[in-house]
Amino acid sequence: MKIATIIVDDEALSRRGIEIRLQEAGDFNIVAQCPNGREALAAIHAHKPDLVFLDIQMPGMSGFEVLAQIPHESLPALVFITAYDQYAIQAFEARAVDYLLKPIDDVRFRAALDRVREQVQAKSAAHQRDRLVEIIAEITGSGELALDELLTRGRAAVEVRHPEVLPIRQGRETVRVPVASIQWIDAAGDYMCIHAGGDTHILRGTMKELEELLDPKLFQRVHRSTIVNLRLVKSLRAHMNGEYFLTLDGGHELKLSRTYRDKVEYFLNASGLA
């Protein structure tokens, strides 16, 4: 069976170089080539590839931003294409995540393919994602919940138990994320990825902290590492071993594990969503 592959790079010559090398390898099937992050997300959703070659530095949406918007269950094996400095490369190597430094070396490329074959066989992409999110946070920075602001707002409006806005402090700036815009939240090691309104906000925190802040009638944990906005659930699809997949309005699929199925179905039925 061939490894379904997507190449994402804003440089046509770079895409062509990877294409030629993959054709020579013989066991890779290129299902799409994308010049930008937006097209990459659509292609990953449509093709559900085994592997993505992903350029980090692209205009509009970087490779990091593409990665952050891919749910755990949809994550393929990833090989980053990078021209970043030595600091970033050391971060990749420390976590055994593969990358190719431009201009691409043929020997290094073949070594990357060997690692990809092992990873696809082991199906360990979800573990890789946690390491990748750590790299993103280390290189680009992460936020934290501005709890002092939440407490101040809470005192001013005691009757409102759950906040309508999550203030996320990133350095000197505070980004205020409307809670209603949150699609889902997933955990990656010591970090949370809040997916809201087409953006992803990475911050230090725990699932427990966020569960306590969010209204349980609207937000429920569907997996040990995932919280979902129930209002955005479009359908449930049965899977093996008593598991389900939730499909959201935007087309994202999230796994609903057996542990949380009854609780989630209760809230969906109570809200008239199931």
C-alpha positions as CSV (number, residue, x, y, z in Angstrom):
1,M,0.0,0.0,0.0
2,K,1.4,3.4,-1.0
3,I,1.7,6.3,1.5
4,A,-0.8,9.1,0.6
5,T,1.1,12.3,0.6
6,I,0.4,16.1,0.3
7,I,3.2,18.6,-0.5
8,V,2.7,22.1,1.0
9,D,5.1,24.8,-0.1
10,D,4.7,28.3,-1.6
11,E,7.7,27.7,-3.9
12,A,6.8,25.8,-7.0
13,L,10.4,24.6,-7.6
14,S,10.6,23.2,-4.0
15,R,7.3,21.3,-4.5
16,R,8.6,19.9,-7.8
17,G,11.9,18.8,-6.2
18,I,10.0,16.9,-3.5
19,E,7.6,15.4,-6.1
20,I,10.5,14.0,-8.2
21,R,12.2,12.5,-5.1
22,L,9.0,10.8,-4.0
23,Q,8.4,9.4,-7.5
24,E,11.8,7.9,-7.4
25,A,11.1,6.3,-3.9
26,G,8.2,4.4,-5.4
27,D,6.0,3.8,-2.4
28,F,4.5,7.3,-2.0
29,N,1.3,8.5,-3.8
30,I,1.0,12.3,-4.1
31,V,-2.7,13.2,-3.7
32,A,-2.3,17.0,-3.6
33,Q,0.1,19.8,-3.8
34,C,-0.7,23.1,-2.1
35,P,0.9,26.6,-2.4
36,N,-0.5,27.9,0.8
37,G,-1.9,27.0,4.3
38,R,-5.6,27.5,3.5
39,E,-5.5,25.1,0.6
40,A,-3.4,22.7,2.7
41,L,-6.1,22.5,5.4
42,A,-8.8,21.9,2.8
43,A,-6.7,19.2,1.1
44,I,-5.9,17.5,4.4
45,H,-9.6,17.4,5.3
46,A,-10.5,16.0,1.9
47,H,-7.8,13.4,1.4
48,K,-6.9,12.5,5.0
49,P,-3.3,11.7,3.9
50,D,-0.8,9.6,5.7
51,L,2.0,12.2,5.3
52,V,2.4,15.9,4.7
53,F,5.5,17.8,3.7
54,L,4.8,21.2,5.3
55,D,6.8,24.4,4.7
56,I,7.0,26.5,7.8
57,Q,7.5,29.9,6.3
58,M,4.6,30.7,4.0
59,P,2.8,34.0,3.5
60,G,-0.7,34.3,5.0
61,M,-0.7,31.1,7.1
62,S,2.5,29.5,8.3
63,G,3.1,25.8,8.6
64,F,2.8,26.2,12.4
65,E,-0.6,27.7,12.0
66,V,-1.7,24.9,9.7
67,L,-0.5,22.3,12.2
68,A,-2.4,24.0,15.1
69,Q,-5.7,23.7,13.3
70,I,-5.5,20.0,12.6
71,P,-7.4,17.9,15.1
72,H,-5.6,15.0,16.8
73,E,-7.6,12.4,15.0
74,S,-6.9,13.9,11.6
75,L,-3.1,14.4,12.1
76,P,-0.9,12.7,9.4
77,A,2.8,12.2,9.8
78,L,4.6,15.5,9.2
79,V,7.9,16.5,7.8
80,F,8.6,20.2,8.1
81,I,10.5,22.0,5.4
82,T,12.3,24.8,7.1
83,A,14.9,27.6,6.6
84,Y,14.7,28.5,10.3
85,D,17.9,29.1,12.3
86,Q,19.9,26.6,14.3
87,Y,17.9,27.3,17.5
88,A,14.7,26.0,15.9
89,I,16.5,23.0,14.4
90,Q,17.8,22.0,17.8
91,A,14.2,22.1,19.1
92,F,13.1,19.8,16.4
93,E,16.0,17.4,16.9
94,A,15.5,17.3,20.7
95,R,12.0,16.0,20.2
96,A,12.8,13.6,17.3
97,V,10.5,15.4,14.9
98,D,11.6,15.3,11.3
99,Y,12.4,18.3,9.2
100,L,14.2,19.1,6.0
101,L,16.5,22.1,5.7
102,K,16.4,24.1,2.5
103,P,18.1,23.4,0.1
104,I,17.1,19.8,0.6
105,D,19.9,17.2,0.7
106,D,19.2,13.9,-1.0
107,V,20.7,11.8,1.7
108,R,18.8,13.7,4.4
109,F,15.6,13.3,2.3
110,R,16.0,9.5,2.1
111,A,16.6,9.3,5.9
112,A,13.4,11.3,6.4
113,L,11.4,8.9,4.3
114,D,12.7,6.0,6.3
115,R,11.5,7.6,9.5
116,V,8.1,8.4,7.9
117,R,7.7,4.7,6.9
118,E,8.3,3.7,10.5
119,Q,5.9,6.3,11.9
120,V,3.1,5.5,9.4
121,Q,3.4,1.9,10.4
122,A,3.4,2.6,14.1
123,K,0.6,5.2,13.7
124,S,2.2,7.5,16.3
125,A,1.1,10.8,14.8
126,A,-0.9,11.9,17.8
127,H,2.2,11.7,20.0
128,Q,4.2,13.6,17.5
129,R,1.6,16.5,17.6
130,D,2.2,17.1,21.3
131,R,5.9,17.5,20.6
132,L,5.2,19.8,17.7
133,V,2.9,22.0,19.8
134,E,5.7,22.3,22.3
135,I,8.0,23.5,19.5
136,I,5.5,26.0,18.3
137,A,5.1,27.4,21.8
138,E,8.9,27.5,22.3
139,I,9.6,29.3,19.0
140,T,6.6,31.6,18.6
141,G,5.5,31.9,22.2
142,S,2.3,30.9,24.1
143,G,-0.3,32.7,26.0
144,E,-1.9,32.3,29.4
145,L,-5.4,33.0,30.7
146,A,-5.6,36.4,32.2
147,L,-7.3,35.2,35.4
148,D,-7.1,38.5,37.1
149,E,-9.3,40.1,34.4
150,L,-11.8,37.2,34.7
151,L,-12.0,37.8,38.4
152,T,-12.6,41.5,37.9
153,R,-15.3,40.9,35.4
154,G,-16.8,38.3,37.7
155,R,-17.1,40.8,40.6
156,A,-18.7,43.3,38.3
157,A,-21.3,40.9,37.1
158,V,-21.9,38.3,39.8
159,E,-24.9,36.8,38.1
160,V,-22.8,35.7,35.2
161,R,-21.2,32.4,36.3
162,H,-19.4,31.6,33.0
163,P,-17.4,34.2,31.1
164,E,-18.5,35.3,27.6
165,V,-14.9,36.2,26.7
166,L,-11.7,34.4,27.4
167,P,-8.8,36.9,27.8
168,I,-5.5,35.3,26.7
169,R,-2.4,37.3,27.6
170,Q,0.4,37.0,25.1
171,G,3.3,39.2,26.3
172,R,2.1,42.7,26.6
173,E,-1.0,42.0,24.5
174,T,-4.3,40.5,25.6
175,V,-6.4,38.7,23.0
176,R,-10.1,38.5,24.0
177,V,-11.7,35.4,22.5
178,P,-15.5,35.3,22.4
179,V,-16.5,32.0,24.1
180,A,-19.3,31.5,21.6
181,S,-16.7,31.4,18.8
182,I,-14.8,28.5,20.3
183,Q,-15.2,25.3,18.2
184,W,-13.1,22.9,20.2
185,I,-10.2,22.8,22.6
186,D,-7.5,20.1,22.6
187,A,-4.6,19.3,24.9
188,A,-1.0,18.8,23.8
189,G,1.3,18.1,26.7
190,D,1.4,21.1,29.0
191,Y,-0.5,23.3,26.4
192,M,-4.0,23.9,25.3
193,C,-5.0,24.7,21.7
194,I,-8.2,26.8,21.6
195,H,-9.7,26.7,18.1
196,A,-12.0,29.7,17.6
197,G,-13.2,31.6,14.6
198,G,-10.7,30.0,12.3
199,D,-7.7,30.9,14.6
200,T,-5.8,28.7,17.1
201,H,-4.6,30.1,20.4
202,I,-1.9,28.1,22.2
203,L,-1.6,28.7,25.9
204,R,-0.3,27.0,29.0
205,G,-3.1,25.4,31.0
206,T,-5.1,22.3,31.8
207,M,-8.3,20.8,30.6
208,K,-9.6,21.0,34.2
209,E,-9.1,24.8,34.4
210,L,-11.0,25.4,31.2
211,E,-13.8,23.0,32.1
212,E,-14.4,25.0,35.3
213,L,-14.6,28.2,33.3
214,L,-16.9,27.1,30.5
215,D,-20.6,26.4,30.6
216,P,-21.1,22.6,30.7
217,K,-24.4,23.0,28.9
218,L,-22.5,24.2,25.9
219,F,-19.0,22.7,26.3
220,Q,-18.3,19.1,27.1
221,R,-15.3,16.9,27.1
222,V,-15.6,14.2,24.4
223,H,-12.2,12.7,24.9
224,R,-9.6,12.9,27.6
225,S,-7.8,15.5,25.6
226,T,-10.7,17.3,23.8
227,I,-13.5,19.7,24.7
228,V,-16.1,20.5,22.1
229,N,-18.8,23.3,21.6
230,L,-22.0,21.2,21.5
231,R,-23.8,23.9,19.5
232,L,-21.5,23.2,16.6
233,V,-22.0,19.5,16.5
234,K,-23.6,18.6,13.2
235,S,-23.6,14.8,13.3
236,L,-22.4,11.7,15.1
237,R,-20.9,8.8,13.2
238,A,-20.5,5.4,14.8
239,H,-17.0,3.9,14.8
240,M,-15.5,0.7,16.1
241,N,-15.3,-0.3,19.8
242,G,-18.2,1.8,20.8
243,E,-16.6,5.0,19.8
244,Y,-18.1,7.8,17.7
245,F,-16.9,10.7,15.6
246,L,-18.4,14.1,16.0
247,T,-18.6,16.3,12.9
248,L,-18.6,20.0,13.5
249,D,-20.1,22.7,11.3
250,G,-16.7,23.5,9.8
251,G,-16.2,19.9,8.8
252,H,-13.7,18.9,11.5
253,E,-14.1,15.4,12.9
254,L,-13.4,14.8,16.6
255,K,-13.4,11.4,18.3
256,L,-16.0,10.8,21.0
257,S,-14.6,8.1,23.3
258,R,-16.8,5.6,25.1
259,T,-16.0,7.1,28.5
260,Y,-17.8,10.4,27.6
261,R,-20.4,9.1,25.2
262,D,-23.4,8.9,27.6
263,K,-22.7,12.3,29.1
264,V,-22.3,14.0,25.8
265,E,-25.5,12.3,24.4
266,Y,-27.4,13.5,27.4
267,F,-26.4,17.2,26.8
268,L,-27.1,16.9,23.1
269,N,-30.5,15.4,23.7
270,A,-31.3,18.0,26.3
271,S,-30.4,20.8,23.9
272,G,-32.3,19.2,21.0
273,L,-29.1,18.7,19.1
274,A,-29.1,15.0,18.8
